[in-house]
Amino acid sequence: MTSTAVVGSTGLVGSHILSTLLSLPSITNVYSLSRRAPTTTDPKLHPLTDADNAQWSPKLTSISPPPSIFFSALGTTKAAAGSFENQRTIDYDLNLALATAAKSAGAKVYVLISGNSANPKSSFAKIAGCMSLLGKWAVDFWAQDKDVIAKAAVSAGLKALEGGESVPKVWVLEQSEIVKLGRTEWKA
């Protein structure tokens, strides 16, 4: 049985990671660190809410039993953050602080959700919309649905936990692996 923690669980991909974890019988506890409570309720869910994200690391280190896997789907945009510096504080500094806290707490696996070749000048929403009109094969080649990304993240985290030393220290999932782990090989 596995205990997990998720940050970013109220966001686009994080909310799908949360629901995926809650649906798995092998997951006993899911701790959610966020500014606001998740809309989901479940006996396995333990929301740790605080508007001050500086309090998240201490909350993470106080979880008992400690999470075996820590998932971070935490991220923002420059527009939402107000400046590049504020965005970096969340996307880099806060993620680093939480990863360090998770390791200190005893987490064995850290799963970070990040954009591939993120480009602040790309018109991603417009391009993604056009690609979806071409069919699933185009999406599988270039991008992916949020639920497939979430399932791939959970699958990779569980495989890393089970595989121990046989799994590389850093495992970057390429597009084909996301499709494989999140859709074609996914077993709930």
C-alpha positions in Angstrom: 0.0 0.0 0.0 1.3 3.4 -1.0 1.0 6.9 0.5 1.3 9.8 -1.9 1.4 13.6 -1.9 0.4 16.0 -4.7 1.0 19.7 -5.2 -0.9 21.4 -7.9 -3.9 19.1 -7.4 -6.4 21.9 -8.2 -4.9 22.6 -11.6 -5.4 21.2 -15.1 -3.2 18.1 -14.9 -2.9 17.9 -11.1 -6.6 17.5 -10.7 -6.4 14.4 -13.0 -3.4 13.1 -11.0 -5.5 13.4 -7.9 -8.5 11.6 -9.2 -6.3 8.9 -10.7 -4.6 8.3 -7.4 -7.9 8.2 -5.6 -9.2 5.6 -8.0 -6.4 3.1 -7.3 -6.9 0.5 -4.6 -3.1 0.3 -4.0 -3.0 4.0 -2.9 -3.9 4.3 0.8 -3.4 8.0 1.4 -3.3 11.0 -0.9 -2.2 14.3 0.7 -3.0 17.4 -1.3 -1.0 20.6 -0.8 -2.8 23.7 -2.2 -4.1 27.2 -1.6 -7.6 26.0 -1.8 -9.3 22.7 -1.1 -9.8 20.3 -3.9 -13.4 19.9 -5.1 -13.1 16.1 -4.8 -13.9 14.3 -1.5 -12.7 10.8 -0.6 -11.8 9.0 2.6 -8.2 8.6 1.2 -7.8 12.3 0.5 -6.2 14.5 3.1 -6.2 18.2 2.0 -3.5 20.4 3.5 -4.6 23.9 2.5 -2.8 27.1 3.1 -2.8 30.3 1.1 0.8 30.9 2.1 2.8 28.5 0.0 5.8 29.0 2.2 4.0 26.8 4.7 3.7 23.9 2.3 7.2 22.5 2.9 6.7 22.2 6.7 3.3 20.7 6.1 4.9 18.2 3.7 7.6 17.1 6.2 5.0 16.6 8.9 2.9 14.0 7.0 2.8 10.6 8.7 3.3 8.1 7.3 5.5 10.0 4.8 4.5 9.8 1.2 6.4 7.2 -0.9 5.7 9.2 -4.1 5.5 13.0 -4.4 3.8 14.4 -7.5 4.3 18.0 -8.5 2.0 19.5 -11.2 2.6 22.9 -9.8 3.1 25.7 -12.3 1.8 29.0 -13.5 2.1 31.4 -16.4 3.8 34.7 -16.6 0.4 36.4 -17.1 -1.1 34.8 -13.9 2.0 35.4 -11.9 2.4 39.0 -13.0 6.0 38.8 -14.0 8.7 36.4 -15.0 10.3 36.7 -11.6 7.1 35.7 -9.8 6.6 32.8 -12.3 10.1 31.6 -11.6 9.4 31.7 -7.9 6.6 29.3 -8.3 7.8 27.2 -11.2 11.4 26.8 -10.0 12.0 27.9 -6.4 8.8 26.5 -4.9 9.1 23.2 -6.8 12.7 22.9 -5.6 11.8 23.7 -2.0 9.0 21.1 -2.1 11.2 18.4 -3.7 13.8 19.0 -1.0 11.1 18.8 1.7 9.7 15.6 0.1 13.1 14.0 0.1 13.7 15.0 3.7 10.3 13.6 4.7 11.2 10.2 3.2 9.7 10.2 -0.3 11.4 7.7 -2.5 10.1 9.0 -5.8 9.5 12.5 -7.1 7.4 13.0 -10.3 7.5 16.5 -11.9 5.1 17.4 -14.6 6.6 19.9 -16.9 6.0 21.2 -20.5 8.2 19.8 -23.2 10.1 22.5 -25.0 8.1 25.2 -23.3 8.1 28.4 -25.3 6.5 31.5 -23.9 6.0 32.9 -27.4 4.1 30.0 -28.8 0.4 30.2 -29.3 -0.1 26.7 -27.7 -3.9 26.9 -27.2 -4.5 27.8 -30.9 -2.0 25.1 -32.1 -3.4 22.4 -29.8 -6.9 23.2 -30.9 -6.0 22.9 -34.6 -4.0 19.7 -34.0 -7.0 18.1 -32.3 -9.0 18.6 -35.4 -6.6 16.3 -37.3 -7.4 13.4 -35.0 -5.9 11.4 -32.2 -2.8 10.4 -34.2 -1.7 14.0 -34.5 -2.3 14.6 -30.8 -0.3 11.5 -29.9 2.6 12.7 -32.0 2.7 16.3 -30.7 0.8 16.8 -27.5 -1.5 14.8 -25.1 -4.7 15.0 -23.2 -4.5 16.0 -19.5 -5.9 12.7 -18.3 -3.4 10.7 -20.3 -0.5 12.8 -18.9 -1.9 12.3 -15.4 -2.1 8.5 -15.8 1.4 8.4 -17.3 2.7 10.3 -14.3 1.0 8.0 -11.9 2.2 4.9 -13.8 5.8 6.2 -14.0 5.8 7.0 -10.3 4.5 3.5 -9.3 7.0 1.8 -11.7 9.8 3.9 -10.2 8.8 2.9 -6.7 8.5 -0.8 -7.6 11.6 -0.8 -9.7 13.9 0.7 -7.1 17.5 0.7 -8.4 16.6 -0.7 -11.9 14.8 2.6 -12.8 17.1 5.5 -13.9 17.6 8.2 -11.3 16.1 10.7 -13.8 13.4 9.4 -16.1 12.2 11.9 -18.7 9.1 10.5 -20.4 9.1 11.2 -24.1 5.8 11.6 -26.0 5.6 7.9 -27.0 6.1 6.8 -23.4 3.4 9.2 -22.2 0.9 7.6 -24.7 2.1 4.1 -23.7 2.0 4.5 -19.9 -1.1 6.8 -19.9 -3.3 5.1 -22.5 -2.2 1.9 -24.2 -0.8 0.1 -21.1 -2.9 1.9 -18.5 -4.7 -0.5 -16.2 -6.9 1.0 -13.4 
